[in-house]
């Protein structure tokens, strides 16, 4: 937690207004008052504990996306830990009071209900809300068990024993696959020493098949790889999966000016040039960012 550091920064800005414009001083004073409240500290500490667990879960989902069984286990563990925090309220509240004492935080609001009881109810409501959202978000995560069929780290193991239950989890997409041919394609890939040595991810495997002109040789496995690569592990990773070219196209389509159609045409024609520009990512992205922040926006991207 950086509450004490932020308080110090905003306090310095409020006490030395000469170096700042009036808007900045007013905002700094407001943030200082907000961070000086015990209720703010309570919320920060409550969510800090929760986010420590959910951040760890996010990293697992990003790095172990193909191991659905392992991911489902971590999801259950995370939900259990969040639910279990309810039983640790007394310990949490003791830490909270110590923090408030060290930072001299107070709340001026008075209530008929004891403050501790109010905060316990708020704490439980937060946990209930987070738990409900986790369950709703990952309720059908197990349906992605078929991703385990293309977990390159387990090809050697699967060459010895094919897991038919993972194949059956593809039933939702049954109309797109010939399951008999798919199983044969996968067994062929599992048994290839070259594939096991060179391919460490689904994307690498698909690129390998394309480079070796084998996509028509294992068409069902190719379709499975293409399907898997369109399914992000989490909602956060969706934005990351969009290509830079797609973001440019979306921006051009949303423009209302007369030049939007010509912009789309230029993008289509100069795709190769765009890809070359991406090679010099540091300089290219820096220039794009500089141009972007100069535009009139609802949000101020330049700190005074």
C-alpha positions in Angstrom: 0.0 0.0 0.0 1.2 3.5 -0.9 -1.4 5.4 1.1 1.1 7.2 3.3 3.4 8.1 0.4 0.4 9.5 -1.6 -0.8 11.4 1.5 2.7 13.0 1.8 2.8 14.0 -1.8 -0.7 15.6 -1.8 0.0 17.3 1.5 3.2 18.9 0.1 1.3 20.1 -3.0 -1.4 21.6 -0.8 1.0 23.3 1.5 3.1 24.7 -1.4 0.5 26.0 -3.8 2.8 28.5 -5.6 4.4 25.8 -7.7 1.0 24.5 -9.0 -2.0 25.9 -10.9 -5.3 26.3 -9.0 -7.0 23.2 -10.5 -4.1 21.0 -9.4 -4.0 22.4 -5.9 -7.8 21.9 -5.5 -7.5 18.3 -6.7 -4.5 17.6 -4.4 -6.4 18.9 -1.4 -9.4 16.8 -2.3 -7.3 13.6 -2.6 -5.5 14.4 0.7 -8.9 14.7 2.5 -10.1 11.5 0.9 -6.9 9.5 1.8 -7.0 10.9 5.3 -10.3 9.1 6.1 -10.3 5.8 7.9 -13.1 4.6 5.6 -10.8 5.0 2.6 -8.0 3.0 4.4 -10.5 0.3 5.2 -11.6 -0.1 1.5 -8.0 0.0 0.3 -6.9 -2.7 2.7 -9.9 -4.9 2.0 -9.5 -4.8 -1.8 -5.7 -5.1 -1.5 -6.1 -8.6 0.1 -8.6 -9.6 -2.5 -6.6 -8.3 -5.5 -3.5 -10.2 -4.2 -5.4 -13.4 -4.7 -7.1 -12.4 -8.0 -3.8 -11.1 -9.5 -2.1 -14.4 -8.7 -5.1 -16.2 -10.4 -4.8 -13.9 -13.5 -1.1 -14.8 -13.9 -1.9 -18.5 -13.8 -4.6 -18.1 -16.4 -2.2 -16.2 -18.6 0.6 -18.7 -18.3 -1.3 -22.0 -18.0 -4.1 -21.2 -20.4 -4.0 -24.7 -22.1 -4.0 -26.6 -18.8 -7.7 -26.2 -18.0 -7.7 -28.7 -15.2 -5.0 -26.8 -13.4 -6.7 -23.5 -14.0 -10.0 -24.8 -12.7 -8.3 -25.9 -9.6 -6.7 -22.5 -9.0 -10.1 -20.8 -9.7 -11.7 -23.0 -7.0 -8.8 -22.3 -4.6 -9.1 -18.5 -5.2 -12.8 -18.5 -4.6 -12.3 -20.5 -1.4 -9.6 -18.1 -0.2 -11.8 -15.0 -0.8 -14.8 -16.7 0.9 -12.5 -17.7 3.8 -11.5 -14.0 4.4 -14.8 -13.6 6.1 -13.6 -15.7 9.0 -10.5 -13.6 9.4 -12.3 -10.3 9.9 -11.1 -9.8 13.5 -7.4 -10.2 12.4 -8.0 -7.9 9.5 -9.7 -5.3 11.6 -6.9 -5.3 14.1 -4.4 -4.6 11.3 -6.7 -1.8 10.0 -6.9 -0.1 13.4 -3.1 -0.2 13.7 -2.8 1.3 10.2 -5.2 4.1 11.1 -3.3 4.8 14.3 0.0 5.0 12.5 -1.3 7.4 9.9 -3.6 9.3 12.3 -6.7 8.6 10.2 -10.2 9.5 11.5 -13.8 9.6 10.3 -16.0 12.5 11.3 -19.3 10.7 10.3 -21.4 9.6 13.2 -23.8 6.7 13.1 -26.3 5.0 15.4 -24.7 1.6 14.5 -21.3 0.8 16.0 -18.6 1.6 13.4 -17.1 -1.9 13.7 -20.4 -3.6 12.9 -21.0 -1.3 9.9 -17.5 -2.1 8.6 -18.0 -5.8 9.1 -21.2 -5.7 7.1 -19.4 -3.8 4.3 -16.5 -6.2 4.4 -18.8 -9.2 4.0 -20.8 -7.5 1.2 -17.5 -6.9 -0.7 -16.5 -10.5 -0.3 -19.9 -11.7 -1.4 -19.9 -9.5 -4.5 -16.4 -10.6 -5.6 -17.2 -14.2 -5.0 -20.4 -14.0 -7.0 -18.5 -12.3 -9.9 -15.7 -14.9 -9.9 -18.3 -17.7 -10.0 -20.2 -16.0 -12.8 -17.1 -15.3 -14.8 -15.6 -18.8 -14.6 -18.8 -20.8 -14.3 -18.2 -22.5 -17.7 -14.4 -22.4 -17.7 -14.3 -26.2 -17.6 -16.0 -26.3 -21.0 -12.6 -25.3 -22.4 -11.0 -28.6 -21.5 -10.4 -29.3 -25.2 -7.6 -26.8 -25.1 -5.6 -29.4 -23.3 -5.5 -31.4 -26.6 -3.0 -28.8 -27.9 -1.0 -28.3 -24.8 2.5 -28.7 -26.4 4.2 -29.3 -23.0 2.2 -32.5 -22.7 2.5 -34.0 -26.2 4.9 -36.7 -25.1 2.5 -37.8 -22.3 -0.5 -37.7 -24.6 1.3 -39.7 -27.3 1.2 -42.6 -24.8 -2.4 -42.0 -23.6 -5.0 -40.0 -25.6 -7.6 -38.2 -23.3 -11.0 -38.8 -24.9 -12.8 -36.7 -22.3 -11.1 -33.6 -23.6 -12.2 -34.5 -27.1 -15.7 -34.9 -25.9 -15.7 -31.4 -24.4 -15.6 -30.1 -28.1 -19.2 -31.3 -28.5 -20.3 -27.6 -28.5 -18.4 -27.3 -31.8 -19.3 -30.7 -33.2 -20.7 -29.4 -36.5 -17.3 -28.0 -37.3 -15.2 -31.1 -36.7 -14.8 -34.6 -37.9 -13.8 -36.1 -34.5 -12.4 -39.4 -35.9 -10.1 -37.4 -38.3 -9.3 -34.9 -35.5 -8.1 -37.7 -33.2 -6.0 -39.2 -35.9 -4.5 -35.7 -36.7 -3.6 -35.1 -33.1 -2.1 -38.5 -32.5 0.1 -37.9 -35.5 1.3 -34.6 -34.1 1.8 -36.0 -30.6 4.1 -38.7 -32.0 6.3 -36.3 -34.0 9.6 -35.7 -32.3 10.1 -32.6 -34.5 6.8 -31.1 -33.3 7.6 -31.8 -29.7 11.1 -30.2 -30.0 10.2 -27.1 -32.0 6.7 -26.2 -30.9 6.1 -24.9 -27.3 2.7 -23.2 -27.8 -0.4 -23.5 -30.0 0.7 -20.4 -31.9 4.1 -21.9 -32.7 2.5 -25.2 -33.7 0.1 -23.4 -36.1 3.0 -21.4 -37.6 5.0 -24.7 -37.9 2.2 -26.3 -39.9 1.9 -23.3 -42.1 5.6 -23.1 -42.8 5.9 -26.8 -43.6 2.7 -26.7 -45.7 1.1 -29.3 -43.5 -2.2 -27.5 -42.8 -4.0 -29.5 -45.5 -2.4 -32.7 -44.2 -3.9 -32.3 -40.7 -7.0 -30.1 -41.4 -9.0 -30.9 -38.3 -6.0 -30.2 -36.0 -5.5 -27.0 -37.8 -9.1 -26.0 -37.2 -8.7 -26.8 -33.5 -5.6 -24.7 -33.3 -7.3 -21.8 -35.0 -10.3 -22.1 -32.6 -8.1 -22.2 -29.6 -6.2 -19.1 -30.6 -9.4 -17.1 -30.9 -10.4 -17.9 -27.2 -8.6 -15.6 -24.8 -7.9 -16.9 -21.3 -9.4 -13.9 -19.6 -11.5 -10.9 -20.5 -8.5 -8.6 -19.9 -6.4 -10.4 -22.5 -9.1 -9.7 -25.2 -7.8 -6.2 -25.6 -4.2 -7.5 -25.8 -5.1 -10.0 -28.5 -6.3 -7.3 -31.0 -3.6 -6.5 -33.5 -2.4 -3.0 -34.0 -3.7 -3.1 -37.6 -7.2 -4.0 -36.4 -7.2 -1.1 -33.9 -6.3 1.3 -36.7 -9.1 -0.1 -38.9 -11.6 0.3 -36.0 -10.5 3.9 -35.4 -10.9 4.7 -39.1 -14.3 3.2 -39.3 -15.4 5.2 -36.3 -14.3 8.5 -37.9 -17.0 10.7 -39.2 -14.9 12.7 -41.6 -14.8 12.3 -45.4 -11.3 10.8 -45.3 -12.2 7.6 -43.4 -12.8 5.5 -46.6 -9.5 6.6 -48.1 -7.8 5.8 -44.8 -9.1 2.3 -44.9 -7.9 1.9 -48.4 -4.4 3.2 -47.5 -4.3 0.8 -44.6 -5.1 -2.2 -46.8 -2.6 -1.1 -49.5 0.2 -0.3 -47.0 -0.2 -3.3 -44.7 3.4 -4.4 -45.4 4.7 -0.9 -44.6 2.8 -0.9 -41.3 4.3 -4.3 -40.4 7.8 -2.8 -41.1 7.0 0.2 -38.9 6.2 -2.2 -36.0 9.7 -3.5 -36.1 11.0 -0.2 -34.8 8.5 -0.4 -31.9 10.1 2.1 -29.5 10.3 5.0 -31.9 7.0 4.2 -33.7 4.9 3.9 -30.6 6.5 7.0 -29.0 5.5 9.1 -32.0 2.0 7.7 -32.1 1.6 8.4 -28.4 2.8 12.0 -28.8 0.3 12.6 -31.6 -2.5 11.0 -29.7 -2.1 13.0 -26.5 -2.2 16.3 -28.5 -5.8 15.6 -29.6 -8.7 17.2 -27.8 -10.1 14.5 -25.5 -12.5 14.3 -22.6 -9.6 13.1 -20.4 -6.4 15.1 -19.8 -3.5 12.8 -20.8 -0.8 15.4 -20.1 0.0 16.0 -16.4 0.7 19.6 -15.6 
